[in-house]
Amino acid sequence: MRDDFRGITALVTGASKGLGRAYALELARRGARVILLARSEGDLRELAAQIREHHGRPAADAAAGDPAGRDAGAVVERLAAPDAEVIVGDLAAPDGPERILRELRDRGLTVDLLLNNAGMGSAGPFLGRPLEPQLLSVGLNVSGLLALTHAIGNELVARGTGGIINVSSTAAFQPMPYQASYAATKAFVLSFTEALAEELRGTGVHVMAAHPGAIATGFFDGTTATIDPRAADTPARIAANTLDDYARRRAVSYPGRALNRALTWPARLLPRTAVVRVAGRFNRWLRMHEVVDLPQ
Ligand SMILES: NC(=O)c1ccc[n+]([C@@H]2O[C@H](COP(=O)([O-])OP(=O)(O)OC[C@H]3O[C@@H](n4cnc5c(N)ncnc54)[C@H](OP(=O)(O)O)[C@@H]3O)[C@@H](O)[C@H]2O)c1
């Protein structure tokens, strides 16, 4: 399973922390070269250094045995050595995706696996919370994901190989009062990814959506909302399970605990009016209707 990623180049969005950081580490552990993308340059550079230190191999070692470095085995080894590139970019900015794509081209970086992980979302009553972060969330979770998928997807299809993983959420399966705009963006990712996977069937390009439930990350940082660690999976477990599912060429991944997957079924079977009431009651029980920003 692990060897499926050896020698490929994976672009991980939102790699500076949380789940994206775990994806980058797991991909490097499995032998991939990773391109780390987010806005926080310091965190990305620290992660790149960690990956090079723990998973990279100095070129001199790789070429050992052939001083000219022309030995076929040595060259393959050197290409296979995990490495990390950093791209600092804002996927929610109107020109953000185009700048990122230009930088990939300028640096001669060819992506084999696009892992659209970066995401954000507002919690609390829609009308009582500021609009701007919710618009940014649509820009990041929807527009940024679409732009990268369109450009890199076309390159992958032209080469007839590679793949795309879009990180959605179990929040995608039902409307979520008090996380209304966030759940709607994830429903978009779910629908879009399933449709694209069908369009690309037979092209050699594999497309998969991943639907984690709660993960122990700083997703709600800066607000009074919290993630109960007892009900949350670790980012490392979600990353490993997602990549295993991708390696098995699954169309969809439920990388979290089994209950998360089971909870997506009632939403598919019951009337939507009933589903949205239950979801609202659940989020009120989590005090999501009272969420406010913490003082900075
Ligand atoms: N945590 C959960 O319970 C949970 C559950 C289900 C699904 N998910 C999904 O999992 C994914 C990762 O979430 P997480 O929990 O790891 O969140 P997180 O800890 O808040 O990390 C979000 C990542 O996205 C990056 N990002 C935010 N805005 C960006 C922008 N405008 N341009 C580029 N990068 C940006 C952040 O880096 P910078 O700030 O440095 O840009 C960070 O690396 C998201 O798609 C989320 O919806 C999370």
The ligand as a Gaussian input file, in Angstrom:
#p B3LYP/6-31G(d) Opt

LIG

0 1
 N      -11.242000      19.641000      11.939000
 C      -12.357000      18.990000      11.683000
 O      -13.112000      18.582000      12.595000
 C      -12.743000      18.676000      10.249000
 C      -13.775000      17.762000      10.024000
 C      -14.133000      17.432000       8.713000
 C      -13.470000      18.034000       7.633000
 N      -12.476000      18.936000       7.892000
 C      -11.819000      19.548000       6.735000
 O      -10.447000      19.213000       6.779000
 C       -9.698000      20.233000       6.115000
 C       -8.558000      20.673000       7.006000
 O       -9.123000      21.232000       8.191000
 P       -8.301000      21.403000       9.570000
 O       -9.169000      20.962000      10.640000
 O       -6.942000      20.841000       9.394000
 O       -8.233000      23.003000       9.617000
 P       -7.082000      23.968000      10.174000
 O       -6.297000      23.319000      11.239000
 O       -7.759000      25.267000      10.448000
 O       -6.128000      24.135000       8.883000
 C       -6.593000      24.780000       7.737000
 C       -5.471000      24.885000       6.727000
 O       -5.949000      25.631000       5.593000
 C       -5.052000      26.700000       5.330000
 N       -5.744000      27.854000       4.782000
 C       -6.728000      28.580000       5.399000
 N       -7.092000      29.594000       4.605000
 C       -6.320000      29.514000       3.479000
 C       -6.223000      30.281000       2.292000
 N       -6.989000      31.378000       2.104000
 N       -5.331000      29.911000       1.331000
 C       -4.546000      28.831000       1.518000
 N       -4.583000      28.054000       2.623000
 C       -5.464000      28.394000       3.593000
 C       -4.426000      27.021000       6.693000
 O       -3.148000      27.600000       6.564000
 P       -2.820000      29.176000       6.629000
 O       -3.678000      29.758000       7.706000
 O       -1.368000      29.180000       6.905000
 O       -3.143000      29.688000       5.259000
 C       -4.267000      25.620000       7.277000
 O       -3.083000      25.036000       6.795000
 C      -10.695000      21.339000       5.784000
 O      -11.098000      21.230000       4.441000
 C      -11.861000      21.060000       6.712000
 O      -13.062000      21.553000       6.217000
 C      -12.105000      19.270000       9.162000

